[in-house]
Amino acid sequence: MHLSMWTYPWDVQDLGFDAVVADLKQRANVNTVSLATSYHAGRFLQPRSPKRKTYFPQDGTVYFKPTPSRWEGLAIQPQVASMVDESDVLGEFTRRRDTTGLAVSCWTVCLHNMRLGLLHPGAVTCNAVGDRSPFGLCPSHPDARAYVATLVEDVTRTYKPDVIELETPGFMGFAHGFHHEKDGVGLTAEDDLLFSLCFCPACMERSAKAGVDAAAAKRTVAQWILETCERETPQPRWPDFPAGGLDVFRPHPEVYDFLTWRFEPVTSLVAEIRERADPATKVYVIDLDNGWLGGGDTAQLAKVSDGVILCAYDKPVAEVADLIARGRSAAGKDRYLGTGFRLFYPEMRSAHDIVERTRAAVTAGADGVNYYNYGLVPAPRLDWVRKAITAVRT
């Protein structure tokens, strides 16, 4: 069973490699480290670091040493985080995996990259009223696709990790925790989707080749966005959104067809990633419930990769079981199906909470569990993970 903790390389540098391995192996009892190898900016509380209690990582950088020859001629180039000059944490984990006993997974953020979006504005998503979102590269854009596929090819063929976990290989949502976000309108869940639907030139061209009238969809969505901005108070258009899925849009065939098409650029990108990645490295896609909002279809993604990790954030026990059961039905029996849980309070108030959710996921058919996040939580919560793993192993 794949049992892992998502971990940042700066935590390893702050706490020390051997101390982190001891925590993961002996205290948490996981058998894999999921190390961030491409990541975005943020403000991170570091409760256990002896050097600092907050950390602001460089935006949109990679935490490994790229091979220059693989990147020749590409428009979008990776930026190596300065901390890699101090130590190559990923390299140390892969070199020492036989002695540590920890499998190595490369936790890789794909298209969510503000630094690259600002450098390459033509490769980011663009909504129906012409607003670009610099924090999200578009999975339809050739340069963005080449960047992500090369990123995965490079890290897997150079470092030979056991697994690579793909985060954000699809379309980014409008609301994602950007710096000082302001919303006085009161956007609903469907408004977030409408503002995030991409009608950039690459999407328009790619959908047209598939026989989709994206121009008609764009007109309808633009009108809905304008109506959203003019209303006095928030008014949901579709009461069963997002639970109703794509069926909500059947009365609007132009939008329904466009939303159905959005699976293609995401699925084909993951397929290309799997083809270019080292054959010995398993490729898993990280997704959430209602992944269709970002162009992800569990069944399609599982078919072109080695498996899917469906995160069960903010879900009670019964909903965890339902999510995994639906995920297993979509992915099939021959593909890896994992889940992810946050160790954050008050989402998890005690060891009991994480034990029950882990047990529910495994009972419903999960092949493994990832826990978020090693360096963001106090040390006693590592004991919660150990209790959860013990519960499913006995």
N, C-alpha and C positions, 0 to 999 in steps of 0.2 A: 504494500500500500504506500502510495506517495504521500508523505506527511512532511510539510515544509513550512518555513516561516519566511515571509517577505522581509528582506533585510537591506539596509542601505550600506554602501561601502564606507561612508564616513563614520558610521557606528563602529565598524571593524577597526578603522584607524584610531578612533578615540579610545575604545575599550581594549584593543589588542586582539590579534588573531586567535591566540590560544584561549583567551577568556571567552571569546564569542563561541568558539567551537565547543567549549565545555558547557556553556549555557544551552546551546542548541541540542547537543547530544545528551547530556546528563540531566540538565534541569527540565528542559521542555520535552525531550525525548523524541524530537523529530529526526528524520533520516535524510532530509534534503535542505539545502539552503537555496532560497530564491533571491539571488542578488541583483539589485538594480544595475543594469548595464547601459541604459539610456533613460534619461529622466528629465523632468521639468522643474521649474522653480517652485518655491513655496516657503512658508515659515513653519519650521518643525520644532516642536518641543522635545528636548532631549533629556528625559528625566534621569538617565543613568550615566550620562557622559561625565567623566571627570574633568573635561576641558571647558564645557559650556552647557548651558541649559536651553539655548535656542540655536538654530542653524538655518541659514539661508543659502541653499545650494545654487550654483550657477545654472542659468536657465538653458534648457535644451541641449545639454552636453551628453557625451558618452563616457563611460567609465571603463574603457578598455583601450588598448593600443591598436588602431586600425592599420591595415596593410595598404600603403599608398598606391600600389599598383592596381588594386581593385577599384579605386576611386577615380582613376584617370578619365578625364573627359566628361564626368558627371556634373550637372549644373549645381546640384545641392551636395554640399560637403559636410561631414561631421566635424564637430568641435570637441576636442578632448578636454575633459574637466582637469583643471590644474592639479587637483589632488592626485591624479594618476602619476604625475612626475615624482610624487613622494613614495607611492607604492602602488603596485598593480594588484589590487585585492582579488579580482577575478582570477588572475593568473595564479595567485597563491592557492586559492581554493581548488582550482583544477589540478595543479601540480601535486597537491597534498591530499587529494580525495581518498587515495588508498589508505593513508594513515589516519585521516580523520574519520573515515567511514561515512562521510556525508556526500551524497550525490549533489551535483551542481546544476542549478537551473538559472538561466539568464532571463531575468524579469525585464522586458524590453518595451518601453513606450515607443510607439511607432509614429503616429501622425500628429499627436498632441505636442506641438513644439512652437512656442511663441518666438523664440530667437530666430528660427528658420523661417517662420511665417513673415516676420518683419523684413528679413533679407530677401525673401522671394514672394512678394505679395500676389504674383500671378498664379501661384501654386496653392493658394488657400481657398477655403470654401467661400461662397458668395451667395447670399440669400436672394429671395425673389424681388426685393426692392433695391438690390444692388449694393448692399452693405457686405463688406468682406470681414471675415473673422480671422485675425492673424494667429490665433492660438491653435488653429486646426488646418493642417495640410489636407488637400482633397485626395481621396483614394482614386479618383478618376484621372488626376493629372499625371502625365508621363514622368515628369521630374520627381514628383513625390513618390510615385510607385518605384522608380529606380532607386531612390534614396533608401527606402525601407527594405527592399529586397537585397540591396547590396549590404546594408547594415547587418542583416541577419546572416547573409552568406559569409561576411567577413568574420563576425564574432564566433559563429559555429565552426567554421573550417579552421580558424586559427586557434581557438581555445578548447574546442571539442567538449562543450558542456553536454550533460546527459539530456537536458531539456531546454527549450527556449519558450518562454511564456509571452505571448503577444498581447500587449495592452493597447487599446485604441487603434486597431487596424482599419477602423471604419470612420463614419462621419461623426464629428464632435457635436454635442448638444450646445444650444445657445447659452444656457446657464451651466457654468462649470466651476465657479469659485474664482473668477478673475479678480484682479486687484481692485478693491473698492467698487464692486458692482452696484449700480443704482437702478431701481425699478419702482417708479411711483405709480405705475399702471396697475400692477397686481397680475402679472402674467400667470396663466394657468398652465397645466401640463401640456395641453395641446398647443398653446401659444409658443412654448419653448420649442416644440417640434417645428412649427411653422417658421419660426425665425432661424432655425438651423438647417432647413432644407436647402441643399446647394444647387444653384442653377448657374454655376460658373461655365465658361466656354467649354471646358473639358467635359463637364457633365452633359451639357447640351449636345455636344457632338457625339459623345459615346451613346447617349440614350437615343438619339436620332438614328444611329446605325442599327439600333435594336428595334426600330419601328415605333418608338414611343414619342408622342406629341408633347414634348417637354415645354414647349412654348405655351400651350394651352394650360398646362399645369401651373406654370409660372404665373400666368395672369390670374388664375383663381387664387393661388396662395398669396399673391401680392394684395389682392382685394381683401382677403381675410386679415392680413397683417394691418392694413389700413383701418379696417373696422375695429380691430383690437385696440389700436391707438386712439380711436375716437370715442369709445364707449365710456360711460360715466363710472361704472364699477365692473369688476370682472364677471363675465357671464360665459360659463362653459358652453361650447357648441354641442359637444357630444358627451352626455352624462356618463357613458360607460367607457370613456377614454382614460387610460390606455388599455384597459382590460379587454375591450372589444377588438383590439388589434386592427389589422388592415380592413376588416369588414366595415369599420366605421366609415370608411371613405368610398364604399361601393356606390352611393348615390352621386358621387362625383368621379366618374370613370377616368377622366384625364389625370386626376390626382392619384387615384388608385393605381393606375397603370405605372405612373412615375414612381410611386412608392415601392411597387413590386419590382420595378427595374433596379432600384437602388441596391438590391442584394448582389447584383452582378459585379460591380466594381470591387466590392468588399470581398466577395467569395473568390473572384479571380486573382485578387492581390494575395490572399492567403495561399491560394494554390501555387502561385509563382514563388512565394516565400518557401513553401514546402519543397518545391523543385530545386531551388538554389541552395537551401540549407544543407549542411553536412548530413549525409544519409543516416549516420549513427545518432544524430540528435533528434529527439522527438519534438514536434512542434505543437504546442497547445495554445488555444485562443482563449483569452480571458474575456468574459462577457457578463452581463447582468440580466436579470429578468426583463422582459420586454426589450430584448436586444434589437428587435426590428426597428426601433426608433433611430438607431445608428446604422442601419443597413445590414445588420447581422441576422442570419437565420441559422439556428443551432444545427439543424439537420445538414444544411449545405456546408457549413463551416467544419463540422465533424467529418464530412465526407472527404474534404480536400486537405485536412490536417490529420494529426494523430489523436486529437481530442480537444475537449472544451472544458474550461473551468467556469462554472456558473456561480458567481458570487451571491451569497445569501445575506447580504447586509440588511439590517433593520427588519429581519423577518422572525416572527415567532416560530416555535417548534413545528406546528402544523403546516405553516407555509414553507418552511425549509423542506419538509418531506414532499410536499406537492411540487415544489420547484425541481427537485432532483428526479422525482418520478417522471415529470414531463420532459426533463432533459434527457433521461435515459431512453424514453420512448422516441425522442427525436434523433438522438445520436446513434442509437442502435447498440447492440451488445458487444460489437467488436472494437469500439472506440473508447478511449479513456474519457471518463467523466469525473471531474473533480468539483469541489466547491471551495469557497473562501469565506472566512469569518473575520470580522474586526474584533479586537480585544478591547475596544474602547468602552469607557464608562460614560453614560449609564446604559448604553446598548447591551453591554454585558455587566451585570451587577455582582456576579459571583462566579466561582468555579462551576456551580450547578448549571448556570445558564449556558456556558460553552460546552459542558459535558452533554447536556440534553440535545443541543443543536447538532453537535458532532455525531452523536448516536443516531439521531433522526436522519441525517444525511447518509450515513453509511448503510443504515437499514433500508433506506429507499433506493440504494443502488450506486452511491458515490464510490469511486475507486480510490479517492484520496482527498485530502483536505490541506488547504493553505491557511495560515494564520497571519493576520496583519496587526501589528508590525513589530518586529523585534526591538528596535530602538526607541519606539514611540510610547511604550508603556512601562510602568514600574516593574521591577524585577519579580515581585510576587505573582504577577500574572503569567509568567512563564510556568509556574506551578499549576496554574489553571489548565494550560495546554497539556502538561504531562497527565493530569487527571483525565482529560478528555480522551487522549490517545490510549491511556490504560483501559478506559471504559470500552473502547471499540476493539481492543485487542484481546480482551478476556471474555 
